[in-house]
Amino acid sequence: LGRMYEVAVEHRDSVDEGISFLNQILDIDVRHEIALEHLVKLYRGAERWHELVELFERMAAVHADGDSDREIGFLAELADLWEGPLENPDAASEVLESILEKKPDYVPAFTRLARIYEASGDWDRCASNLERALALGPSGREAADLHFRLGEVAIAQNEDDAAALGHYREALQHEPMHLPAVHAIAELARKSEEWPSLIDMLSRELQMSPERERTVELAAEIAELQDKKLDQLGAAVPILEAAAQVAPGDARILGPLADAYFGAGRVAEAAPMYEQLAEEAKKGRRMKDLARYKQRIGGIFEASGDVEKAKAAYKDAFRVD
């Protein structure tokens, strides 16, 4: 039967025949894991959701006597089917409640129930299930997710930013790099103009960002906040230097980094950056930027005692703006 399944699917491209052979295998050996795995894959690929429901129900019943973890696993898959592609949250809720009858400390069932109640706008029952899950003492990512979602409930239900912020910060206690909580705290920090908190959240996201463009955006925003809101551009130097390694030559990083070096008196490091920035600004006909870079170049020459070069740079700046 296994060989006939391979021929049907791989050579005859017949999903129906393949499903038939796999079901015959399970009729002979209901615990045949390879056949089960392939059958689930075929049902999902063909979007035969009701047949997949029947399969998961059958497998849960098979493992009901002696293997509770496998039984719970199949029931959880069943609940996901009802909630997801079959769009029947009531049926999903029934399955989840049956899971909790069998295993009262199964945290994922509470979180799934909370998600269903959240989707229907039943915030009280949503919060109740999240709190019941937290009472079981989860840790790590699981606890962080629960606190984050309680924060979302606080905003949706009562527009209570303070309560939400407390939950988001609790999420970070369990997982310091919990990205949804980081984004949520950043949004509240912008709203309340809590700039150090916003910088902290952006810095956390920066540590997690593998993408060049996002790295540049985050580093540039942190530098702007340090400069314009806290008047501490020098504090952003390590972040800007790291970003410059990721995106060498990017003006969004070179500009504030050169300014930070200039402000700290590190003119030897700032000078070549301003020269590069001025050349790029000239090519792009960004005259105000060109003038600012020339003015800084003049300041560097003046500080080094080269008055003639300083005057020439200042004149260039004055001529373009």
Stockholm file with secondary structure:
# STOCKHOLM 1.0

chainA/1-321         LGRMYEVAVEHRDSVDEGISFLNQILDIDVRHEIALEHLVKLYRGAERWHELVELFERMAAVHADGDSDREIGFLAELADLWEGPLENPDAASEVLESILEKKPDYVPAFTRLARIYEASGDWDRCASNLERALALGPSGREAADLHFRLGEVAIAQNEDDAAALGHYREALQHEPMHLPAVHAIAELARKSEEWPSLIDMLSRELQMSPERERTVELAAEIAELQDKKLDQLGAAVPILEAAAQVAPGDARILGPLADAYFGAGRVAEAAPMYEQLAEEAKKGRRMKDLARYKQRIGGIFEASGDVEKAKAAYKDAFRVD
#=GR chainA/1-321 SS CHHHHHIIIIISCCHHHHHHHHHHHHHHCTTCHHHHHHHHHHHHHTTCHHHHHHHHHHHHHHTTTTCHHHHHHHHHHHHHHHHTTTCCHHHHHHHHHHHHHHCTTCHHHHHHHHHHHHHTTCHHHHHHHHHHHHHTCCCHHHHHHHHHHHHHHHHHHHCCHHHHHHHHHHHHHHCTTCHHHHHHHHHHHHHHTCHHHHHHHHHHHHHHCCCHHHHHHHHHHHHHIIIIITSCGGGGHHHHHHHHHHSTTCHHHHHHHHHHHHHTTCHHHHHHHHHHHHHHHHHTTCHHHHHHHHHHHHHHHHHTTCHHHHHHHHHHHHHHC
#=GC SS_cons         CHHHHHIIIIISCCHHHHHHHHHHHHHHCTTCHHHHHHHHHHHHHTTCHHHHHHHHHHHHHHTTTTCHHHHHHHHHHHHHHHHTTTCCHHHHHHHHHHHHHHCTTCHHHHHHHHHHHHHTTCHHHHHHHHHHHHHTCCCHHHHHHHHHHHHHHHHHHHCCHHHHHHHHHHHHHHCTTCHHHHHHHHHHHHHHTCHHHHHHHHHHHHHHCCCHHHHHHHHHHHHHIIIIITSCGGGGHHHHHHHHHHSTTCHHHHHHHHHHHHHTTCHHHHHHHHHHHHHHHHHTTCHHHHHHHHHHHHHHHHHTTCHHHHHHHHHHHHHHC
//
